[in-house]
Amino acid sequence: MSKYLREFIRLVNDESNMLAESLNLVSHTEVSNAIDNAIRPERLDIKIQGFSDLMREISIVESGYKVNDAVQHNNDLSGGIKGVFQLSPAALTQLKEKTAIPKTKERFNKSGASQNSWESQTYDDIFSSLKMQAIAASMYVLWLYLNIAGSPNLSTLNSRAAFWKKYYNTASDKDATQQTYIDRVNEFTM
């Protein structure tokens, strides 16, 4: 390998590392583990076919990047809509309502996931850890699934893309289509 090629590779790696640091990137493995932790039986106990795939795909579509052929997520904590799952204040406010998924919130409160009950979690508490972001996003998606969407089939990529577009993503995002979701997921999982 020539001296120039080695220098070029070193520069590319340095740039990738600087990008990762500036974007507050976390690995897809960390995100997947946080999702698994959130939906496990002793935490939220979500057993809907395709739900864990939906959560992983939402994280890819909302915050996924490829850095040195590894999937990373921008855990941007600035602005109103933030984190790996791009949760909004409105979504978190909805989850504070007493009627929003009460059995799931009760399970969370008993699980020991946090010292505080769900009702007393602050916005900062939720974004302070990837685990809490995954729990909040999973609760919000579950609330949408049960209360707004009418419990649709989530077993296929197309059905999850339709759910994301119609219920999770904002209507003001004109560039975000069902095909955008499918293309992003395929880009990162192929």
Rosetta constraint file for C-alpha pairs under 8 A:
AtomPair CA 1 CA 5 HARMONIC 6.53 0.50
AtomPair CA 1 CA 6 HARMONIC 6.80 0.50
AtomPair CA 2 CA 6 HARMONIC 6.36 0.50
AtomPair CA 3 CA 7 HARMONIC 6.24 0.50
AtomPair CA 4 CA 8 HARMONIC 6.12 0.50
AtomPair CA 5 CA 9 HARMONIC 6.19 0.50
AtomPair CA 6 CA 10 HARMONIC 6.18 0.50
AtomPair CA 7 CA 11 HARMONIC 6.20 0.50
AtomPair CA 8 CA 12 HARMONIC 6.23 0.50
AtomPair CA 9 CA 13 HARMONIC 6.17 0.50
AtomPair CA 10 CA 14 HARMONIC 6.09 0.50
AtomPair CA 11 CA 15 HARMONIC 6.12 0.50
AtomPair CA 12 CA 16 HARMONIC 6.17 0.50
AtomPair CA 13 CA 17 HARMONIC 6.14 0.50
AtomPair CA 13 CA 68 HARMONIC 7.67 0.50
AtomPair CA 14 CA 18 HARMONIC 6.18 0.50
AtomPair CA 15 CA 19 HARMONIC 6.12 0.50
AtomPair CA 16 CA 20 HARMONIC 6.19 0.50
AtomPair CA 16 CA 67 HARMONIC 6.28 0.50
AtomPair CA 16 CA 68 HARMONIC 7.01 0.50
AtomPair CA 17 CA 21 HARMONIC 6.27 0.50
AtomPair CA 18 CA 22 HARMONIC 6.10 0.50
AtomPair CA 19 CA 23 HARMONIC 6.08 0.50
AtomPair CA 20 CA 24 HARMONIC 6.19 0.50
AtomPair CA 20 CA 25 HARMONIC 5.25 0.50
AtomPair CA 20 CA 67 HARMONIC 7.60 0.50
AtomPair CA 21 CA 25 HARMONIC 6.67 0.50
AtomPair CA 23 CA 74 HARMONIC 5.66 0.50
AtomPair CA 23 CA 75 HARMONIC 7.22 0.50
AtomPair CA 23 CA 76 HARMONIC 6.78 0.50
AtomPair CA 24 CA 74 HARMONIC 5.79 0.50
AtomPair CA 24 CA 75 HARMONIC 5.54 0.50
AtomPair CA 24 CA 76 HARMONIC 6.40 0.50
AtomPair CA 25 CA 72 HARMONIC 5.86 0.50
AtomPair CA 25 CA 73 HARMONIC 5.15 0.50
AtomPair CA 25 CA 74 HARMONIC 4.60 0.50
AtomPair CA 25 CA 75 HARMONIC 5.78 0.50
AtomPair CA 26 CA 30 HARMONIC 6.69 0.50
AtomPair CA 26 CA 31 HARMONIC 7.37 0.50
AtomPair CA 26 CA 72 HARMONIC 5.50 0.50
AtomPair CA 26 CA 73 HARMONIC 5.20 0.50
AtomPair CA 26 CA 74 HARMONIC 6.65 0.50
AtomPair CA 26 CA 75 HARMONIC 6.71 0.50
AtomPair CA 27 CA 31 HARMONIC 6.52 0.50
AtomPair CA 27 CA 70 HARMONIC 7.81 0.50
AtomPair CA 27 CA 71 HARMONIC 6.35 0.50
AtomPair CA 27 CA 72 HARMONIC 4.48 0.50
AtomPair CA 27 CA 73 HARMONIC 6.16 0.50
AtomPair CA 28 CA 32 HARMONIC 5.99 0.50
AtomPair CA 28 CA 71 HARMONIC 5.53 0.50
AtomPair CA 28 CA 72 HARMONIC 5.35 0.50
AtomPair CA 28 CA 73 HARMONIC 6.51 0.50
AtomPair CA 29 CA 33 HARMONIC 6.07 0.50
AtomPair CA 30 CA 34 HARMONIC 6.18 0.50
AtomPair CA 31 CA 35 HARMONIC 6.25 0.50
AtomPair CA 31 CA 56 HARMONIC 7.65 0.50
AtomPair CA 31 CA 59 HARMONIC 7.75 0.50
AtomPair CA 31 CA 130 HARMONIC 7.07 0.50
AtomPair CA 31 CA 134 HARMONIC 7.69 0.50
AtomPair CA 32 CA 36 HARMONIC 6.18 0.50
AtomPair CA 32 CA 56 HARMONIC 6.42 0.50
AtomPair CA 33 CA 37 HARMONIC 6.05 0.50
AtomPair CA 34 CA 38 HARMONIC 6.10 0.50
AtomPair CA 34 CA 130 HARMONIC 6.43 0.50
AtomPair CA 34 CA 131 HARMONIC 4.90 0.50
AtomPair CA 34 CA 134 HARMONIC 5.84 0.50
AtomPair CA 34 CA 135 HARMONIC 7.95 0.50
AtomPair CA 35 CA 39 HARMONIC 6.30 0.50
AtomPair CA 35 CA 52 HARMONIC 7.10 0.50
AtomPair CA 35 CA 55 HARMONIC 7.05 0.50
AtomPair CA 35 CA 56 HARMONIC 7.42 0.50
AtomPair CA 35 CA 131 HARMONIC 7.44 0.50
AtomPair CA 35 CA 134 HARMONIC 5.36 0.50
AtomPair CA 35 CA 135 HARMONIC 7.24 0.50
AtomPair CA 35 CA 138 HARMONIC 7.67 0.50
AtomPair CA 36 CA 40 HARMONIC 6.01 0.50
AtomPair CA 36 CA 52 HARMONIC 7.40 0.50
AtomPair CA 37 CA 43 HARMONIC 7.32 0.50
AtomPair CA 37 CA 131 HARMONIC 7.35 0.50
AtomPair CA 38 CA 43 HARMONIC 5.97 0.50
AtomPair CA 38 CA 44 HARMONIC 6.17 0.50
AtomPair CA 38 CA 131 HARMONIC 6.95 0.50
AtomPair CA 38 CA 134 HARMONIC 6.07 0.50
AtomPair CA 38 CA 135 HARMONIC 4.87 0.50
AtomPair CA 38 CA 138 HARMONIC 7.12 0.50
AtomPair CA 39 CA 43 HARMONIC 6.18 0.50
AtomPair CA 39 CA 44 HARMONIC 4.97 0.50
AtomPair CA 39 CA 45 HARMONIC 5.38 0.50
AtomPair CA 39 CA 46 HARMONIC 5.21 0.50
AtomPair CA 39 CA 47 HARMONIC 7.86 0.50
AtomPair CA 39 CA 52 HARMONIC 7.73 0.50
AtomPair CA 39 CA 135 HARMONIC 7.47 0.50
AtomPair CA 39 CA 138 HARMONIC 7.20 0.50
AtomPair CA 40 CA 44 HARMONIC 6.14 0.50
AtomPair CA 40 CA 45 HARMONIC 5.19 0.50
AtomPair CA 40 CA 46 HARMONIC 6.83 0.50
AtomPair CA 41 CA 45 HARMONIC 3.78 0.50
AtomPair CA 41 CA 46 HARMONIC 6.96 0.50
AtomPair CA 42 CA 107 HARMONIC 7.39 0.50
AtomPair CA 42 CA 111 HARMONIC 6.08 0.50
AtomPair CA 43 CA 107 HARMONIC 6.17 0.50
AtomPair CA 43 CA 108 HARMONIC 5.43 0.50
AtomPair CA 43 CA 111 HARMONIC 5.37 0.50
AtomPair CA 43 CA 113 HARMONIC 7.32 0.50
AtomPair CA 44 CA 104 HARMONIC 5.58 0.50
AtomPair CA 44 CA 105 HARMONIC 7.65 0.50
AtomPair CA 44 CA 107 HARMONIC 6.01 0.50
AtomPair CA 44 CA 108 HARMONIC 5.94 0.50
AtomPair CA 44 CA 135 HARMONIC 7.84 0.50
AtomPair CA 44 CA 139 HARMONIC 7.87 0.50
AtomPair CA 45 CA 104 HARMONIC 7.61 0.50
AtomPair CA 45 CA 107 HARMONIC 7.96 0.50
AtomPair CA 46 CA 51 HARMONIC 7.70 0.50
AtomPair CA 47 CA 51 HARMONIC 7.47 0.50
AtomPair CA 48 CA 154 HARMONIC 7.90 0.50
AtomPair CA 49 CA 153 HARMONIC 7.84 0.50
AtomPair CA 49 CA 154 HARMONIC 6.34 0.50
AtomPair CA 49 CA 155 HARMONIC 5.75 0.50
AtomPair CA 50 CA 54 HARMONIC 6.09 0.50
AtomPair CA 50 CA 154 HARMONIC 4.90 0.50
AtomPair CA 50 CA 155 HARMONIC 4.58 0.50
AtomPair CA 50 CA 156 HARMONIC 7.19 0.50
AtomPair CA 50 CA 160 HARMONIC 7.84 0.50
AtomPair CA 51 CA 55 HARMONIC 6.29 0.50
AtomPair CA 51 CA 154 HARMONIC 6.61 0.50
AtomPair CA 52 CA 56 HARMONIC 6.25 0.50
AtomPair CA 53 CA 57 HARMONIC 6.01 0.50
AtomPair CA 54 CA 58 HARMONIC 5.99 0.50
AtomPair CA 54 CA 154 HARMONIC 7.47 0.50
AtomPair CA 54 CA 160 HARMONIC 5.97 0.50
AtomPair CA 55 CA 59 HARMONIC 6.32 0.50
AtomPair CA 55 CA 137 HARMONIC 7.95 0.50
AtomPair CA 55 CA 138 HARMONIC 7.00 0.50
AtomPair CA 56 CA 60 HARMONIC 6.41 0.50
AtomPair CA 57 CA 61 HARMONIC 6.08 0.50
AtomPair CA 57 CA 185 HARMONIC 6.12 0.50
AtomPair CA 58 CA 62 HARMONIC 5.82 0.50
AtomPair CA 58 CA 85 HARMONIC 6.59 0.50
AtomPair CA 58 CA 164 HARMONIC 7.46 0.50
AtomPair CA 59 CA 63 HARMONIC 5.75 0.50
AtomPair CA 59 CA 64 HARMONIC 6.53 0.50
AtomPair CA 59 CA 73 HARMONIC 7.40 0.50
AtomPair CA 59 CA 84 HARMONIC 5.86 0.50
AtomPair CA 59 CA 85 HARMONIC 5.23 0.50
AtomPair CA 60 CA 64 HARMONIC 4.22 0.50
AtomPair CA 60 CA 65 HARMONIC 7.70 0.50
AtomPair CA 60 CA 73 HARMONIC 7.19 0.50
AtomPair CA 60 CA 184 HARMONIC 7.21 0.50
AtomPair CA 60 CA 185 HARMONIC 6.57 0.50
AtomPair CA 60 CA 188 HARMONIC 7.45 0.50
AtomPair CA 61 CA 181 HARMONIC 6.13 0.50
AtomPair CA 61 CA 184 HARMONIC 5.86 0.50
AtomPair CA 61 CA 185 HARMONIC 6.67 0.50
AtomPair CA 62 CA 84 HARMONIC 6.88 0.50
AtomPair CA 62 CA 85 HARMONIC 5.97 0.50
AtomPair CA 62 CA 86 HARMONIC 6.25 0.50
AtomPair CA 63 CA 73 HARMONIC 5.03 0.50
AtomPair CA 63 CA 74 HARMONIC 5.19 0.50
AtomPair CA 63 CA 75 HARMONIC 7.28 0.50
AtomPair CA 63 CA 84 HARMONIC 5.53 0.50
AtomPair CA 63 CA 85 HARMONIC 6.90 0.50
AtomPair CA 63 CA 86 HARMONIC 7.49 0.50
AtomPair CA 64 CA 71 HARMONIC 6.55 0.50
AtomPair CA 64 CA 72 HARMONIC 5.72 0.50
AtomPair CA 64 CA 73 HARMONIC 4.56 0.50
AtomPair CA 64 CA 74 HARMONIC 6.59 0.50
AtomPair CA 65 CA 71 HARMONIC 5.76 0.50
AtomPair CA 65 CA 72 HARMONIC 5.17 0.50
AtomPair CA 65 CA 73 HARMONIC 5.90 0.50
AtomPair CA 65 CA 74 HARMONIC 7.32 0.50
AtomPair CA 66 CA 70 HARMONIC 5.39 0.50
AtomPair CA 66 CA 71 HARMONIC 4.73 0.50
AtomPair CA 66 CA 72 HARMONIC 5.96 0.50
AtomPair CA 66 CA 188 HARMONIC 7.65 0.50
AtomPair CA 67 CA 71 HARMONIC 6.45 0.50
AtomPair CA 67 CA 72 HARMONIC 6.60 0.50
AtomPair CA 71 CA 188 HARMONIC 6.91 0.50
AtomPair CA 73 CA 84 HARMONIC 6.20 0.50
AtomPair CA 74 CA 83 HARMONIC 7.36 0.50
AtomPair CA 74 CA 84 HARMONIC 6.12 0.50
AtomPair CA 75 CA 82 HARMONIC 7.37 0.50
AtomPair CA 75 CA 83 HARMONIC 4.61 0.50
AtomPair CA 75 CA 84 HARMONIC 4.76 0.50
AtomPair CA 76 CA 82 HARMONIC 5.74 0.50
AtomPair CA 76 CA 83 HARMONIC 5.15 0.50
AtomPair CA 76 CA 84 HARMONIC 7.08 0.50
AtomPair CA 77 CA 82 HARMONIC 5.15 0.50
AtomPair CA 77 CA 83 HARMONIC 5.44 0.50
AtomPair CA 77 CA 127 HARMONIC 7.29 0.50
AtomPair CA 78 CA 82 HARMONIC 6.34 0.50
AtomPair CA 80 CA 88 HARMONIC 6.24 0.50
AtomPair CA 80 CA 89 HARMONIC 6.62 0.50
AtomPair CA 81 CA 86 HARMONIC 5.29 0.50
AtomPair CA 81 CA 87 HARMONIC 5.28 0.50
AtomPair CA 81 CA 88 HARMONIC 4.39 0.50
AtomPair CA 81 CA 89 HARMONIC 6.88 0.50
AtomPair CA 82 CA 86 HARMONIC 4.44 0.50
AtomPair CA 82 CA 87 HARMONIC 5.55 0.50
AtomPair CA 82 CA 88 HARMONIC 6.80 0.50
AtomPair CA 83 CA 87 HARMONIC 6.58 0.50
AtomPair CA 83 CA 127 HARMONIC 6.78 0.50
AtomPair CA 83 CA 133 HARMONIC 7.15 0.50
AtomPair CA 84 CA 130 HARMONIC 7.90 0.50
AtomPair CA 84 CA 133 HARMONIC 7.50 0.50
AtomPair CA 85 CA 133 HARMONIC 7.33 0.50
AtomPair CA 85 CA 134 HARMONIC 7.65 0.50
AtomPair CA 85 CA 137 HARMONIC 6.52 0.50
AtomPair CA 87 CA 91 HARMONIC 6.51 0.50
AtomPair CA 87 CA 92 HARMONIC 7.41 0.50
AtomPair CA 87 CA 137 HARMONIC 6.88 0.50
AtomPair CA 88 CA 92 HARMONIC 6.59 0.50
AtomPair CA 89 CA 93 HARMONIC 6.00 0.50
AtomPair CA 89 CA 123 HARMONIC 7.79 0.50
AtomPair CA 90 CA 94 HARMONIC 6.13 0.50
AtomPair CA 91 CA 95 HARMONIC 6.57 0.50
AtomPair CA 91 CA 140 HARMONIC 6.53 0.50
AtomPair CA 92 CA 96 HARMONIC 6.65 0.50
AtomPair CA 92 CA 123 HARMONIC 7.67 0.50
AtomPair CA 92 CA 136 HARMONIC 7.35 0.50
AtomPair CA 92 CA 140 HARMONIC 7.47 0.50
AtomPair CA 93 CA 97 HARMONIC 7.12 0.50
AtomPair CA 94 CA 100 HARMONIC 7.04 0.50
AtomPair CA 95 CA 100 HARMONIC 5.65 0.50
AtomPair CA 95 CA 101 HARMONIC 7.71 0.50
AtomPair CA 95 CA 139 HARMONIC 7.48 0.50
AtomPair CA 95 CA 140 HARMONIC 6.65 0.50
AtomPair CA 95 CA 143 HARMONIC 7.88 0.50
AtomPair CA 96 CA 100 HARMONIC 7.17 0.50
AtomPair CA 96 CA 118 HARMONIC 7.69 0.50
AtomPair CA 96 CA 119 HARMONIC 5.79 0.50
AtomPair CA 98 CA 102 HARMONIC 6.57 0.50
AtomPair CA 100 CA 143 HARMONIC 6.58 0.50
AtomPair CA 101 CA 105 HARMONIC 6.36 0.50
AtomPair CA 101 CA 139 HARMONIC 7.72 0.50
AtomPair CA 101 CA 142 HARMONIC 7.86 0.50
AtomPair CA 101 CA 143 HARMONIC 6.12 0.50
AtomPair CA 102 CA 106 HARMONIC 6.08 0.50
AtomPair CA 103 CA 107 HARMONIC 6.18 0.50
AtomPair CA 104 CA 108 HARMONIC 6.24 0.50
AtomPair CA 104 CA 139 HARMONIC 7.58 0.50
AtomPair CA 105 CA 109 HARMONIC 6.16 0.50
AtomPair CA 105 CA 118 HARMONIC 6.28 0.50
AtomPair CA 106 CA 110 HARMONIC 6.34 0.50
AtomPair CA 107 CA 111 HARMONIC 6.04 0.50
AtomPair CA 108 CA 112 HARMONIC 7.28 0.50
AtomPair CA 108 CA 113 HARMONIC 6.74 0.50
AtomPair CA 108 CA 117 HARMONIC 7.69 0.50
AtomPair CA 108 CA 118 HARMONIC 7.02 0.50
AtomPair CA 109 CA 113 HARMONIC 7.47 0.50
AtomPair CA 109 CA 114 HARMONIC 7.62 0.50
AtomPair CA 109 CA 116 HARMONIC 7.57 0.50
AtomPair CA 109 CA 117 HARMONIC 5.07 0.50
AtomPair CA 109 CA 118 HARMONIC 6.23 0.50
AtomPair CA 116 CA 120 HARMONIC 6.01 0.50
AtomPair CA 116 CA 121 HARMONIC 6.34 0.50
AtomPair CA 117 CA 121 HARMONIC 6.57 0.50
AtomPair CA 121 CA 125 HARMONIC 5.82 0.50
AtomPair CA 121 CA 126 HARMONIC 6.64 0.50
AtomPair CA 122 CA 126 HARMONIC 6.39 0.50
AtomPair CA 123 CA 127 HARMONIC 6.48 0.50
AtomPair CA 124 CA 128 HARMONIC 5.90 0.50
AtomPair CA 125 CA 129 HARMONIC 7.59 0.50
AtomPair CA 125 CA 132 HARMONIC 7.61 0.50
AtomPair CA 126 CA 132 HARMONIC 5.00 0.50
AtomPair CA 126 CA 133 HARMONIC 5.63 0.50
AtomPair CA 126 CA 136 HARMONIC 7.09 0.50
AtomPair CA 127 CA 132 HARMONIC 6.65 0.50
AtomPair CA 127 CA 133 HARMONIC 5.77 0.50
AtomPair CA 128 CA 132 HARMONIC 7.33 0.50
AtomPair CA 129 CA 133 HARMONIC 6.42 0.50
AtomPair CA 130 CA 134 HARMONIC 6.16 0.50
AtomPair CA 131 CA 135 HARMONIC 6.25 0.50
AtomPair CA 132 CA 136 HARMONIC 6.04 0.50
AtomPair CA 133 CA 137 HARMONIC 5.98 0.50
AtomPair CA 134 CA 138 HARMONIC 5.90 0.50
AtomPair CA 135 CA 139 HARMONIC 6.08 0.50
AtomPair CA 136 CA 140 HARMONIC 6.11 0.50
AtomPair CA 137 CA 141 HARMONIC 6.08 0.50
AtomPair CA 138 CA 142 HARMONIC 5.99 0.50
AtomPair CA 139 CA 143 HARMONIC 6.09 0.50
AtomPair CA 140 CA 144 HARMONIC 6.21 0.50
AtomPair CA 141 CA 145 HARMONIC 5.98 0.50
AtomPair CA 141 CA 168 HARMONIC 7.33 0.50
AtomPair CA 142 CA 146 HARMONIC 6.07 0.50
AtomPair CA 143 CA 147 HARMONIC 5.63 0.50
AtomPair CA 143 CA 148 HARMONIC 7.34 0.50
AtomPair CA 144 CA 148 HARMONIC 4.91 0.50
AtomPair CA 144 CA 149 HARMONIC 5.92 0.50
AtomPair CA 144 CA 167 HARMONIC 6.79 0.50
AtomPair CA 144 CA 168 HARMONIC 7.72 0.50
AtomPair CA 145 CA 149 HARMONIC 5.00 0.50
AtomPair CA 145 CA 150 HARMONIC 6.16 0.50
AtomPair CA 145 CA 151 HARMONIC 5.06 0.50
AtomPair CA 145 CA 152 HARMONIC 7.02 0.50
AtomPair CA 146 CA 150 HARMONIC 5.56 0.50
AtomPair CA 146 CA 151 HARMONIC 5.17 0.50
AtomPair CA 147 CA 151 HARMONIC 7.84 0.50
AtomPair CA 148 CA 167 HARMONIC 7.78 0.50
AtomPair CA 149 CA 163 HARMONIC 7.74 0.50
AtomPair CA 149 CA 167 HARMONIC 7.10 0.50
AtomPair CA 152 CA 159 HARMONIC 7.97 0.50
AtomPair CA 152 CA 163 HARMONIC 7.97 0.50
AtomPair CA 153 CA 159 HARMONIC 6.50 0.50
AtomPair CA 154 CA 159 HARMONIC 5.40 0.50
AtomPair CA 154 CA 160 HARMONIC 5.23 0.50
AtomPair CA 154 CA 163 HARMONIC 7.90 0.50
AtomPair CA 155 CA 159 HARMONIC 6.88 0.50
AtomPair CA 155 CA 160 HARMONIC 7.35 0.50
AtomPair CA 156 CA 160 HARMONIC 6.27 0.50
AtomPair CA 157 CA 161 HARMONIC 6.04 0.50
AtomPair CA 157 CA 182 HARMONIC 6.96 0.50
AtomPair CA 158 CA 162 HARMONIC 6.19 0.50
AtomPair CA 158 CA 178 HARMONIC 7.65 0.50
AtomPair CA 158 CA 182 HARMONIC 7.21 0.50
AtomPair CA 159 CA 163 HARMONIC 6.22 0.50
AtomPair CA 160 CA 164 HARMONIC 6.13 0.50
AtomPair CA 161 CA 165 HARMONIC 6.14 0.50
AtomPair CA 161 CA 178 HARMONIC 5.09 0.50
AtomPair CA 161 CA 179 HARMONIC 7.56 0.50
AtomPair CA 161 CA 181 HARMONIC 5.72 0.50
AtomPair CA 161 CA 182 HARMONIC 6.40 0.50
AtomPair CA 162 CA 166 HARMONIC 6.03 0.50
AtomPair CA 162 CA 178 HARMONIC 5.68 0.50
AtomPair CA 163 CA 167 HARMONIC 5.62 0.50
AtomPair CA 163 CA 168 HARMONIC 6.92 0.50
AtomPair CA 164 CA 168 HARMONIC 4.69 0.50
AtomPair CA 164 CA 169 HARMONIC 5.80 0.50
AtomPair CA 164 CA 178 HARMONIC 7.66 0.50
AtomPair CA 164 CA 181 HARMONIC 7.93 0.50
AtomPair CA 165 CA 169 HARMONIC 5.30 0.50
AtomPair CA 165 CA 170 HARMONIC 7.74 0.50
AtomPair CA 165 CA 176 HARMONIC 7.14 0.50
AtomPair CA 165 CA 177 HARMONIC 6.20 0.50
AtomPair CA 165 CA 178 HARMONIC 5.79 0.50
AtomPair CA 165 CA 181 HARMONIC 7.98 0.50
AtomPair CA 166 CA 171 HARMONIC 7.75 0.50
AtomPair CA 169 CA 173 HARMONIC 7.42 0.50
AtomPair CA 169 CA 176 HARMONIC 7.75 0.50
AtomPair CA 175 CA 180 HARMONIC 7.78 0.50
AtomPair CA 176 CA 180 HARMONIC 5.77 0.50
AtomPair CA 176 CA 181 HARMONIC 7.26 0.50
AtomPair CA 177 CA 181 HARMONIC 6.49 0.50
AtomPair CA 178 CA 182 HARMONIC 6.45 0.50
AtomPair CA 179 CA 183 HARMONIC 5.96 0.50
AtomPair CA 180 CA 184 HARMONIC 6.06 0.50
AtomPair CA 181 CA 185 HARMONIC 6.17 0.50
AtomPair CA 182 CA 186 HARMONIC 6.06 0.50
AtomPair CA 183 CA 187 HARMONIC 5.96 0.50
AtomPair CA 184 CA 188 HARMONIC 6.40 0.50
AtomPair CA 185 CA 189 HARMONIC 6.03 0.50
AtomPair CA 186 CA 190 HARMONIC 5.53 0.50
